[in-house]
Amino acid sequence: MGVFGFGRAKAAVPAAEWFTKTYGSRLGKRAVTFREAIARVASGDSTRRTIVETGCVRERNDYSAGYSTVIFADFIRRYGGHVSTVDLSARNMALCRRVTKRWADLISYEVGDSIAYLAAWPGPAIDLLYLDSWDYPVVADDGSQAASQAHCLGELEAALPWLHPRSVVLIDDGALPGGGKPLLAKRRLTELGWQCIMDAYQTLWTPAGANGLDLPGRMR
Ligand SMILES: C[S@@+](CC[C@H](N)C(=O)[O-])C[C@H]1O[C@@H](n2cnc3c(N)ncnc32)[C@H](O)[C@@H]1O
């Protein structure tokens, strides 16, 4: 992981408005939660705005999977910040690099396991954590759903020390048979007293009441 280049805010239009106009209609079931996550991140300090995602874009124009790296990168170019993305697949990361080339100065690309990456995260504090790595199989009776859920929980646990009272955690593939990718992570967030902001196809969480929360980790 190298030195982080943070983009400066340039846009005059509110982020939620920009997002809806640019990506809203293409994102279908994910639009409402991406929009809320981005709006919340945009309301914070733009000078060190930090987005971390697990599971990068792996196909050109793959809006049906979220097209997350592109959306986050476009957002930070306009509103300030930095995006870090990690993926186990060198092939997928190479594709991601190609489709996000125009924002490459504001993106850190890492090939490797997402839990190890988050456990070794060098900072700064994470404003938006997007968990979308290990694919969740819709139909499976071989333990592969549980493996995806356990991996997602592992990512959350590894990232907790880097979250702050205004962080948001967004997790993909929730509304699926068997509870989806975030099943165990949602249980853990509930245990920690976090607040669920939206629970749709994606699930969006923030520490309950930015006041008085006793987070286990480092604060900005
Ligand atoms: C659903 S795709 C990500 C889609 C992307 N977020 C988007 O919006 O287009 C899941 C990705 O997770 C990656 N992956 C699977 N296991 C992983 C792991 N243990 N660590 C990091 N990435 C992993 C896969 O290689 C794949 O590229």
The ligand as an SDF file (V2000), in Angstrom:
LIG
                    3D

 27 29  0  0  0  0  0  0  0  0999 V2000
  -19.2070   -9.6700   -6.5330 C   0  0  0  0  0  0  0  0  0  0  0  0
  -17.5890   -9.3860   -7.1340 S   0  0  0  0  0  0  0  0  0  0  0  0
  -17.3300   -7.6760   -6.7730 C   0  0  0  0  0  0  0  0  0  0  0  0
  -18.2180   -6.7960   -7.6150 C   0  0  0  0  0  0  0  0  0  0  0  0
  -17.9120   -5.3290   -7.5190 C   0  0  0  0  0  0  0  0  0  0  0  0
  -17.9400   -4.8320   -6.1450 N   0  0  0  0  0  0  0  0  0  0  0  0
  -18.8500   -4.5310   -8.3890 C   0  0  0  0  0  0  0  0  0  0  0  0
  -19.6110   -3.7040   -7.8550 O   0  0  0  0  0  0  0  0  0  0  0  0
  -18.8340   -4.7170   -9.6090 O   0  0  0  0  0  0  0  0  0  0  0  0
  -16.6760  -10.2280   -5.9260 C   0  0  0  0  0  0  0  0  0  0  0  0
  -15.1780  -10.1310   -6.0510 C   0  0  0  0  0  0  0  0  0  0  0  0
  -14.6090  -10.5960   -4.8300 O   0  0  0  0  0  0  0  0  0  0  0  0
  -13.3850  -11.2060   -5.1150 C   0  0  0  0  0  0  0  0  0  0  0  0
  -12.9970  -12.0810   -3.9860 N   0  0  0  0  0  0  0  0  0  0  0  0
  -13.4210  -13.3280   -3.7020 C   0  0  0  0  0  0  0  0  0  0  0  0
  -12.8450  -13.7700   -2.5710 N   0  0  0  0  0  0  0  0  0  0  0  0
  -12.0560  -12.7750   -2.1070 C   0  0  0  0  0  0  0  0  0  0  0  0
  -11.1960  -12.6150   -0.9850 C   0  0  0  0  0  0  0  0  0  0  0  0
  -11.0360  -13.5850   -0.0860 N   0  0  0  0  0  0  0  0  0  0  0  0
  -10.5400  -11.4420   -0.8400 N   0  0  0  0  0  0  0  0  0  0  0  0
  -10.6900  -10.4490   -1.7350 C   0  0  0  0  0  0  0  0  0  0  0  0
  -11.4810  -10.5430   -2.8230 N   0  0  0  0  0  0  0  0  0  0  0  0
  -12.1540  -11.6880   -3.0110 C   0  0  0  0  0  0  0  0  0  0  0  0
  -13.6170  -11.9140   -6.4400 C   0  0  0  0  0  0  0  0  0  0  0  0
  -12.3950  -12.1350   -7.1130 O   0  0  0  0  0  0  0  0  0  0  0  0
  -14.5450  -10.9540   -7.1710 C   0  0  0  0  0  0  0  0  0  0  0  0
  -13.8190  -10.1070   -8.0230 O   0  0  0  0  0  0  0  0  0  0  0  0
  1  2  1  0
  2  3  1  0
  2 10  1  0
  3  4  1  0
  4  5  1  0
  5  6  1  0
  5  7  1  0
  7  8  2  0
  7  9  1  0
 10 11  1  0
 11 12  1  0
 11 26  1  0
 12 13  1  0
 13 14  1  0
 13 24  1  0
 14 15  1  0
 14 23  1  0
 15 16  2  0
 16 17  1  0
 17 18  1  0
 17 23  2  0
 18 19  1  0
 18 20  2  0
 20 21  1  0
 21 22  2  0
 22 23  1  0
 24 25  1  0
 24 26  1  0
 26 27  1  0
M  CHG  2   2   1   9  -1
M  END
$$$$
